[in-house]
Amino acid sequence: MQDAVLAMLAKEPSYGYHLRARLRRALGPLGESMNQGQIYVTLARLEKAGFVVCERSDGLPDRADRKVYALTPAGQRRAAAWLAEVGWPKPDLAEFHLKLVAAAAARLADPVELVAAQRRELLRRLREVQQAALAEPGGSAAAVLLEGVMLRLRADLRWLAACERAWSSGDAGGATAGDEDADENNEAEGG
């Protein structure tokens, strides 16, 4: 979650409420379970670690001063490193999806290129597992386990193909400006 927040802030400084709304919108139904306070706890941890700074901004007439969060240079480096990270030992699909959304929103990386890098890593792992499976006697416990790993890797490859189709066609591009305007209007109205 911390890296996704940093990458979202790479686009522009933001209020905690606005960040939470963007993350929830990016995750669709999965974002509904996001605890309201989670974003503020995450921002506090990132501030303590030196990845974000918090400044007070003038609030609306009926609201107290609000906190605006922005990346520090260390936060920018960490967000860039997270986007460049290729890892799939135990994938968190929601985190990878947020990586694609954040990369596109902040124009830090091409989501299709991120998918391609993940695919290369999965294909490398699949080849390793296939070679290990060939060395095992058929029907052994290890062979069954390796078959399960291969099936999982193939399923992940199919999901990456779906991601690539969506991002190539522009259908997965995240929120529109109208969505962000609606969020800001909702926040200004108190909810």
Secondary structure, 3 states (H helix, E strand, C coil): CHHHHHHHHHHCCEEHHHHHHHHHHHHHHHHHHCCCCHHHHHHHHHHHCCCEEEEEECCCCCCCCEEEEEECHHHHHHHHHHHHCCCCCCCCHHHHHHHHHHHHHHCCCCHHHHHHHHHHHHHHHHHHHHHHHHHCCCCCHHHHHHHHHHHHHHHHHHHHHHHHHHHHHCCCCCCCHHHHHHHHHHHHCCC
